[in-house]
Amino acid sequence: MSKKSILLFLFVFVNYYNPISVYLTLIVNIVLFLLFSFYNGNMIIRFNRYIIVFTFLILIWAMLIMVVRSNIDTQVLGKYLRVTVSTLLIMAICSASRATIKQLIDVLTVIFLIHIISIGMQSVFPQLDIPMANLFGFKRELTIISEYTTRKMGCSSGYDTAALISVISMVFFFLQYVVRNKSIYLLLMFLSFLSCTRSSRTGMVLGIFFFVVLLIVLFFKLKGKKRLVLILSLLCGITFSVYVILPVLFYSTGLFLLKPEDNNSIISTSDYTTGTVIGLMSTHLDAMKIPIFDLIIGFGIDPNTVPGKNTDIGYVKLIYHVGIIGLLLILLLYLYIFRQAVITKKKSDTQSNEFALSSFLILYVLLIMVMNYKSLEMYSRGSHDLLLIIFFVLTNKYAPAVSQDRKKINLSLVQPS
């Protein structure tokens, strides 16, 4: 593995998983930018004007809210400052590294595989749960980990985030199989599905849905022995769902009025509690029961710091941070990334890496927006950073040649076509 590949892997790993601290991630990014600049010499650093404008508008709006409210929430202010700084660094590093789409795809393969292996290791060795939770920034009470014995976080900071990583890795490996036609990606897709079932109930639902849909799509693409392998995989997935996943979902959501004594040995009453679905549809929305003007403007604070306003819903948290106005700016940013990915996909060959990565980015944007109802994933550390990395590598074009006689950095404010 080349030095560039190692540095690129480190770049994606620390930005996606944020081990130890987000501040460490920022320091690592600065060091990586200097290293890439040293190795590549003369280059053009391309800054996307739309990403910059939206990011700074969101930060300025958050700061204005705090000034108007006469309340500086250091946690919220730090969050939006960090996103702004990390966005600029990610742009610069993606240009300085001259990472190609194929290189990023290879790195993402390893990144997602590490998460899958981590969930497997935690399942076999539960004593790894708490140390890894501390390493990757788990913020809740550690006693929860002892109670949720059948849930694993892998390299993430929460169960719902672990579910998102597992689902998108399943989609990623499916697209790699379509482009590269290597059976190993089918196996990795199936392992991603299994890791979905070890994260959260949301992961189970999304995992079942995507697993079945993707296998049905493949069924009409494959022939002969490969189709037979696919049918066996589907049967294994259905069997696992019927005997493991569905009982968990039925019990934990109160469907069909299952009683604790009807539960099998896989489920424990301390691990899966009832009321999650009801909570997300009612109590988690109680924070929204305030004057509409306040919702539009926002508070510049986190709702969980206000008594009686605790919520897991990402959209509610963002509205408290930056109001409906700020939320709309974030949605416009995501819509821009989505639109650029669609344009890139239309221009690329269906058997190319560009097609696979742009298709993945499209689904990734949609999944973040869906999961943001369960937990804060939009404009959040890790998930948003990976979104930017994929977007910049996908849309950057590196025309200038490297000059070996001198080292120089040129700044260019561009709009990718």
C-alpha positions, 0 to 999 in steps of 0.5 A, a space after each residue: 500500500 502506497 503512502 498516499 493510500 495510507 494517508 487517504 485511509 486515515 483521512 476517511 477513517 478519522 473524519 467518519 468515525 471521529 475516534 477519541 475527539 472531534 478536535 483530534 480529527 481537526 488536528 489530524 486534518 491539518 496535518 494531512 493537508 500539509 502532508 498531501 501538499 508536501 507530496 503533491 507539490 504544485 496544485 489547485 485547491 478547489 473550493 465549491 462556492 455553493 457549499 461554502 455559501 450555505 455552510 457560512 450562512 448556516 453558521 452566521 444564522 446560528 450566531 445571530 440567533 444566539 445574539 438575539 436570544 442573548 444566550 451563547 450555547 457553547 455546545 451548539 456554537 462549537 458544533 456549527 463552528 466545527 462543521 464550518 472548519 472541517 468543511 473547508 479542511 475536507 475541501 482542501 484535503 480532497 484537492 491536495 490529495 488528488 484522490 481518484 474515485 477508484 481510490 476512494 471506493 477502495 478506501 470505503 470498502 475497508 472503512 465499512 469492512 472495519 465496522 462490520 468486523 467490529 460488530 462481529 468482534 463485539 458480539 463474540 467478545 462483549 467486553 469490547 463494548 464499553 472500551 470501544 464506546 468510549 473510544 468512538 464518543 458514546 455520550 449516553 450513560 454506559 449502563 445502557 450498554 450493559 442493558 442492550 446486550 444484543 445491540 452493538 455499535 461497531 465503530 460508531 457513537 450510537 446504535 442508530 448511527 451504527 444502523 446507518 453505517 450498516 445499511 449504507 455499507 450494504 448498498 455500497 457493496 451491492 453497487 460494487 458487485 454490479 460494477 465489478 461483478 465479484 462474488 466477494 461483494 455479495 458476501 460483504 453485502 450479506 455481512 452488512 445485513 447481519 450487522 444491521 440486525 445487531 444495531 437497532 430496530 431501525 437498522 433491522 427495518 431498513 436492513 430487511 427492506 434494502 436486503 430484499 429489494 437489492 436481492 430482487 434487483 440482482 435476481 433479474 440481473 443474474 443467471 445460472 449458478 449465480 442466481 441459485 446462490 442469490 436464492 439461497 442468500 435470500 432464503 437465509 435472510 428471510 429465515 433469519 428475519 422470521 426467527 430473530 428480527 421479527 420477534 424482536 420488532 413485534 415484542 419491542 413495539 407491542 405489535 400483536 400484543 406479544 407478552 414477555 412470556 411469549 418472548 424467545 431466548 434471544 430477546 430480553 425484557 431489559 434490552 428491548 423496551 416498549 414505547 419507542 414508536 409511540 415516543 417518536 410519534 408523540 413525546 419526542 415531538 413535545 418540544 415542538 409545542 411552542 409558538 410557531 415564530 420561535 420554531 421559525 427563528 430557532 433558539 440556538 440551544 439543544 432541546 435536551 438542555 431544556 427540562 421536558 423537551 428531551 428528544 431523539 429526533 434530529 429534525 427537532 434538534 436542528 429546529 432548536 439549533 437554527 430554527 426552520 429557517 436554518 433547517 431549510 438552509 441545511 436541506 437546500 445544501 443536501 438538495 444541491 449535493 443530491 442534484 450534483 450526484 444525479 447529474 454525475 450519474 447521468 453522465 457516467 457509464 453504467 459499469 464505471 466507478 463514477 456511476 457506482 459512487 454517484 449512485 451511492 451518494 444519492 442513496 446516502 443523502 436519502 438515508 441520512 434524511 430518513 435516519 434523521 428522524 430517529 437521531 441527529 444524522 444531518 449536518 452531524 459529525 461523521 455522517 456529514 463529513 463522509 458526505 462531503 468527502 464523497 461529493 468532493 472526490 466525485 466532482 473534483 476535476 484535476 486538470 493541472 499537471 504537477 510541477 516537479 521543480 517547485 511547490 506551490 498552492 493555488 486557490 480556486 473558487 469553482 463550481 463543479 459542473 
